Amino acid sequence: MPLLEINQVHRISATVTLDAGTAVQIDQYAAFLRASADEVVDKALGYVFTKDREFQEFLRTPEAGQIRPSLRVRHPSGNGGRPRKAERSSDGAAKLSAGAK
Protein backbone atom coordinates (compact mmCIF):
# COMPACT_ATOMS: atom_id res chain seq x y z
CA MET A 1 0.00 0.00 0.00
CA PRO A 2 1.46 3.41 -0.95
CA LEU A 3 2.36 5.83 1.81
CA LEU A 4 1.00 8.79 -0.14
CA GLU A 5 -2.39 9.26 -1.75
CA ILE A 6 -2.31 11.65 -4.71
CA ASN A 7 -5.62 13.01 -5.94
CA GLN A 8 -5.22 14.44 -9.41
CA VAL A 9 -7.76 17.14 -10.13
CA HIS A 10 -8.53 18.57 -13.55
CA ARG A 11 -8.39 22.36 -13.18
CA ILE A 12 -9.58 25.00 -15.60
CA SER A 13 -9.25 28.77 -15.73
CA ALA A 14 -12.39 30.85 -16.01
CA THR A 15 -13.27 34.52 -15.89
CA VAL A 16 -16.05 35.77 -13.62
CA THR A 17 -17.30 39.24 -12.76
CA LEU A 18 -17.80 40.00 -9.06
CA ASP A 19 -19.02 42.91 -6.99
CA ALA A 20 -16.01 44.89 -5.83
CA GLY A 21 -16.86 44.21 -2.18
CA THR A 22 -17.05 40.47 -2.80
CA ALA A 23 -13.65 40.51 -4.48
CA VAL A 24 -12.15 42.29 -1.47
CA GLN A 25 -13.69 39.77 0.91
CA ILE A 26 -12.35 36.85 -1.15
CA ASP A 27 -8.86 38.31 -0.84
CA GLN A 28 -9.37 38.93 2.89
CA TYR A 29 -10.64 35.40 3.48
CA ALA A 30 -7.74 33.99 1.47
CA ALA A 31 -5.31 35.95 3.66
CA PHE A 32 -7.14 34.75 6.77
CA LEU A 33 -6.79 31.11 5.62
CA ARG A 34 -3.30 31.61 4.15
CA ALA A 35 -4.69 30.22 0.89
CA SER A 36 -5.13 31.49 -2.64
CA ALA A 37 -8.23 33.35 -3.80
CA ASP A 38 -8.76 30.52 -6.31
CA GLU A 39 -8.90 27.98 -3.48
CA VAL A 40 -11.37 30.12 -1.51
CA VAL A 41 -13.74 30.47 -4.47
CA ASP A 42 -13.46 26.78 -5.40
CA LYS A 43 -14.08 25.51 -1.86
CA ALA A 44 -16.84 28.03 -1.11
CA LEU A 45 -18.77 27.09 -4.23
CA GLY A 46 -18.23 23.38 -3.58
CA TYR A 47 -19.59 23.86 -0.06
CA VAL A 48 -22.68 25.72 -1.28
CA PHE A 49 -23.35 23.15 -4.00
CA THR A 50 -23.26 20.23 -1.54
CA LYS A 51 -25.35 21.98 1.13
CA ASP A 52 -28.13 23.28 -1.15
CA ARG A 53 -30.79 20.54 -1.10
CA GLU A 54 -32.87 22.07 -3.87
CA PHE A 55 -29.79 22.23 -6.10
CA GLN A 56 -29.00 18.59 -5.33
CA GLU A 57 -32.55 17.69 -6.39
CA PHE A 58 -32.12 19.75 -9.58
CA LEU A 59 -28.92 17.81 -10.40
CA ARG A 60 -30.97 14.61 -10.50
CA THR A 61 -33.26 15.98 -13.23
CA PRO A 62 -32.73 15.69 -17.01
CA GLU A 63 -32.72 19.49 -17.19
CA ALA A 64 -29.42 19.62 -15.27
CA GLY A 65 -27.68 17.73 -18.07
CA GLN A 66 -29.01 20.06 -20.74
CA ILE A 67 -27.85 23.44 -19.48
CA ARG A 68 -26.26 26.03 -21.73
CA PRO A 69 -22.81 26.81 -20.29
CA SER A 70 -22.38 30.45 -19.31
CA LEU A 71 -19.05 30.26 -17.46
CA ARG A 72 -16.32 31.88 -19.54
CA VAL A 73 -13.69 29.14 -19.57
CA ARG A 74 -10.25 30.01 -20.91
CA HIS A 75 -9.06 27.30 -23.28
CA PRO A 76 -5.36 26.77 -23.88
CA SER A 77 -4.28 27.47 -27.43
CA GLY A 78 -2.58 24.06 -27.72
CA ASN A 79 0.72 25.51 -28.89
CA GLY A 80 2.46 26.40 -25.67
CA GLY A 81 0.33 29.47 -25.07
CA ARG A 82 1.44 31.27 -28.22
CA PRO A 83 -1.40 32.96 -30.10
CA ARG A 84 -2.37 31.59 -33.46
CA LYS A 85 -1.99 33.82 -36.48
CA ALA A 86 -3.76 33.75 -39.81
CA GLU A 87 -1.70 32.81 -42.85
CA ARG A 88 -2.71 32.99 -46.47
CA SER A 89 -2.59 29.91 -48.65
CA SER A 90 -1.58 30.10 -52.31
CA ASP A 91 -5.23 30.64 -53.29
CA GLY A 92 -5.52 33.65 -50.94
CA ALA A 93 -7.72 31.91 -48.33
CA ALA A 94 -6.91 32.53 -44.68
CA LYS A 95 -5.88 29.58 -42.54
CA LEU A 96 -4.78 29.42 -38.90
CA SER A 97 -1.40 28.14 -37.87
CA ALA A 98 0.65 28.11 -34.69
CA GLY A 99 3.00 31.06 -34.22
CA ALA A 100 6.67 30.44 -34.99
CA LYS A 101 9.17 30.20 -32.19
Stockholm file with secondary structure:
# STOCKHOLM 1.0

chainA/1-101         MPLLEINQVHRISATVTLDAGTAVQIDQYAAFLRASADEVVDKALGYVFTKDREFQEFLRTPEAGQIRPSLRVRHPSGNGGRPRKAERSSDGAAKLSAGAK
#=GR chainA/1-101 SS CCSCCCCCCCCCEEECCCCHHHHHHHHHHHHHHTSCHHHHHHHHHHHHHHHCHHHHHHHTSGGGGGCCCCSEEECCCSSTTCCEEEEECTTSCEEEEECCC
#=GC SS_cons         CCSCCCCCCCCCEEECCCCHHHHHHHHHHHHHHTSCHHHHHHHHHHHHHHHCHHHHHHHTSGGGGGCCCCSEEECCCSSTTCCEEEEECTTSCEEEEECCC
//
